[in-house]
Amino acid sequence: MPVVFRFAGARFFFYSNEGSPREPIHIHVQRAEAEAKFWLQPEVMVADNVGFNRRDLVEMLRVIQDRRGEIERAWHEHFG
């Protein structure tokens, strides 16, 4: 499970097996028992959320938008 970066105690990562066929580019975020999934295309948006409050999700959306290029590069490096 490749970790792309950490921010505010949260881990931003991919699962090594992202489906077959592989799902579109996205990132998972986990902190403690909470986990969310964010699509990056066509725009950054919440795909799934278990345990994060609205304020946390808004902050994560901002961080993902700011670091979108880094996440996309890491995705392509890992999955080819």
Backbone bond lengths (Angstrom), bond angles and torsions (degrees), N, CA, C in turn:
res aa  C-N    CA-C-N  psi(-1)  N-CA   C-N-CA  omega(-1)  CA-C   N-CA-C  phi
1 M - - - 1.440 - - 1.527 107.45 -
2 P 1.337 117.51 96.15 1.459 121.31 -177.51 1.534 113.25 -68.97
3 V 1.320 116.37 123.90 1.460 121.93 175.65 1.528 107.45 -89.28
4 V 1.322 115.95 125.19 1.459 120.91 -179.07 1.530 109.46 -84.12
5 F 1.342 117.10 -45.15 1.457 121.69 175.61 1.532 108.87 -165.95
6 R 1.328 115.08 171.03 1.461 122.47 175.29 1.522 107.79 -122.61
7 F 1.339 115.11 145.87 1.453 120.38 179.54 1.519 108.50 -152.39
8 A 1.327 116.79 128.51 1.468 122.88 175.66 1.526 112.25 50.56
9 G 1.318 116.19 42.93 1.460 120.86 177.71 1.516 114.83 78.90
10 A 1.325 117.15 3.83 1.467 121.13 -179.59 1.531 109.52 -107.59
11 R 1.306 115.01 147.35 1.465 122.82 178.15 1.528 108.18 -104.18
12 F 1.331 117.69 126.94 1.460 124.34 179.07 1.525 106.30 -106.39
13 F 1.329 117.52 118.04 1.463 120.24 -167.86 1.522 112.38 -151.82
14 F 1.341 114.35 170.67 1.469 123.26 170.98 1.517 107.41 -115.12
15 Y 1.310 116.81 152.83 1.459 120.75 165.42 1.524 106.43 -84.53
16 S 1.306 117.35 143.50 1.470 119.77 -179.31 1.514 112.06 -64.51
17 N 1.326 117.99 -29.43 1.462 122.10 176.81 1.522 107.42 -109.09
18 E 1.299 117.47 98.98 1.468 121.81 -177.63 1.524 111.90 -101.73
19 G 1.333 115.96 38.67 1.454 120.95 174.67 1.510 113.15 94.13
20 S 1.303 114.54 161.87 1.450 121.47 177.56 1.525 107.77 -139.81
21 P 1.315 119.72 106.24 1.466 125.48 2.77 1.528 110.68 -68.84
22 R 1.326 115.88 156.63 1.463 122.09 -177.70 1.518 110.69 -61.59
23 E 1.318 115.14 138.29 1.464 120.64 176.66 1.532 110.07 -68.77
24 P 1.339 117.64 161.12 1.467 120.62 175.21 1.539 110.79 -60.09
25 I 1.319 115.96 167.06 1.464 121.24 -177.13 1.529 110.80 -56.83
26 H 1.328 114.75 128.95 1.455 121.73 177.66 1.527 109.03 -156.19
27 I 1.320 115.94 170.23 1.466 121.99 178.99 1.524 108.05 -136.00
28 H 1.325 115.26 143.88 1.463 121.97 174.53 1.516 107.56 -101.89
29 V 1.332 115.86 147.61 1.455 121.56 177.61 1.524 107.29 -130.60
30 Q 1.335 115.81 131.27 1.457 120.21 -179.55 1.522 109.95 -134.23
31 R 1.319 114.52 135.25 1.464 121.57 173.02 1.518 106.27 -144.76
32 A 1.322 115.56 122.32 1.467 121.71 -176.12 1.541 108.00 54.44
33 E 1.311 117.05 -124.41 1.472 121.04 -177.34 1.531 112.78 -93.50
34 A 1.315 117.68 -1.84 1.473 121.45 -178.12 1.527 110.07 -92.20
35 E 1.348 115.39 143.90 1.464 120.49 176.37 1.522 109.66 -146.91
36 A 1.331 114.95 141.39 1.461 120.95 177.56 1.520 108.87 -137.32
37 K 1.324 114.94 159.13 1.461 122.30 177.98 1.524 106.92 -126.73
38 F 1.341 115.72 136.63 1.460 121.26 -178.00 1.516 109.80 -126.39
39 W 1.333 116.48 128.17 1.466 121.26 170.58 1.515 107.97 -74.85
40 L 1.324 117.69 147.61 1.462 121.42 176.12 1.524 111.74 -105.18
41 Q 1.334 117.14 -18.50 1.460 120.44 -177.56 1.516 109.68 -132.52
42 P 1.298 120.63 141.89 1.454 126.45 4.81 1.529 112.75 -75.83
43 E 1.336 116.82 -18.06 1.465 120.88 174.59 1.523 107.59 -143.32
44 V 1.310 116.95 161.90 1.465 120.54 179.38 1.521 108.33 -71.81
45 M 1.355 115.56 123.92 1.465 120.53 179.46 1.523 110.11 -154.25
46 V 1.316 115.27 156.28 1.461 121.44 178.74 1.521 108.79 -72.77
47 A 1.330 116.10 127.16 1.462 121.61 175.93 1.517 110.66 -96.75
48 D 1.332 116.41 -35.59 1.464 121.10 -176.95 1.522 107.99 -159.44
49 N 1.310 116.63 148.13 1.458 121.12 179.72 1.515 110.26 -149.39
50 V 1.318 115.38 130.28 1.459 121.23 173.92 1.527 106.63 -133.58
51 G 1.320 116.53 101.32 1.451 120.51 171.09 1.507 118.61 105.02
52 F 1.331 119.61 -13.70 1.459 120.26 177.61 1.522 109.70 -88.40
53 N 1.337 116.32 143.49 1.463 119.06 176.03 1.533 109.75 -85.34
54 R 1.300 115.51 171.84 1.469 121.22 -175.04 1.525 111.71 -59.83
55 R 1.315 117.50 -42.71 1.470 120.95 -179.56 1.530 111.37 -61.53
56 D 1.341 116.37 -42.63 1.468 120.01 176.79 1.521 111.16 -60.91
57 L 1.330 116.71 -44.04 1.465 120.54 -179.19 1.522 111.73 -62.67
58 V 1.324 116.98 -40.63 1.464 120.82 178.85 1.527 109.98 -63.53
59 E 1.333 116.86 -42.28 1.459 120.11 178.27 1.527 111.10 -64.27
60 M 1.329 116.83 -42.58 1.465 120.46 179.10 1.519 111.27 -64.65
61 L 1.315 117.67 -40.72 1.469 120.40 176.64 1.528 110.48 -57.75
62 R 1.329 117.09 -43.26 1.463 121.14 178.98 1.525 110.86 -63.11
63 V 1.329 116.89 -46.15 1.468 121.09 -179.67 1.528 110.20 -62.05
64 I 1.326 117.24 -44.11 1.465 121.30 -179.07 1.528 110.23 -65.29
65 Q 1.327 117.19 -41.15 1.465 119.37 177.24 1.523 110.65 -62.36
66 D 1.339 116.65 -42.43 1.467 120.87 -179.78 1.523 112.24 -65.70
67 R 1.334 117.25 -30.55 1.466 121.02 -174.41 1.526 112.39 -113.73
68 R 1.323 115.34 19.73 1.464 121.69 -176.49 1.526 112.63 -55.02
69 G 1.309 117.51 -44.56 1.464 121.15 179.54 1.517 111.70 -59.92
70 E 1.308 116.72 -43.62 1.470 122.07 178.16 1.530 110.87 -61.58
71 I 1.328 116.51 -43.43 1.471 121.36 -179.67 1.530 109.79 -64.82
72 E 1.327 117.20 -45.44 1.466 120.56 -179.09 1.527 111.03 -63.56
73 R 1.337 117.39 -40.82 1.475 120.20 177.00 1.522 110.76 -61.63
74 A 1.324 116.54 -44.94 1.473 120.84 -179.78 1.533 110.57 -63.02
75 W 1.331 117.50 -39.53 1.466 121.97 177.81 1.532 110.29 -59.40
76 H 1.335 116.15 -50.75 1.462 120.84 -178.03 1.528 111.88 -66.17
77 E 1.316 117.45 -36.77 1.473 120.15 176.49 1.523 111.28 -64.65
78 H 1.331 116.35 -39.94 1.462 119.51 -177.51 1.528 112.69 -76.95
79 F 1.322 116.86 -44.52 1.461 120.36 -173.57 1.527 113.52 -96.53
80 G 1.326 117.04 -11.07 1.457 120.32 176.66 1.471 117.29 83.89
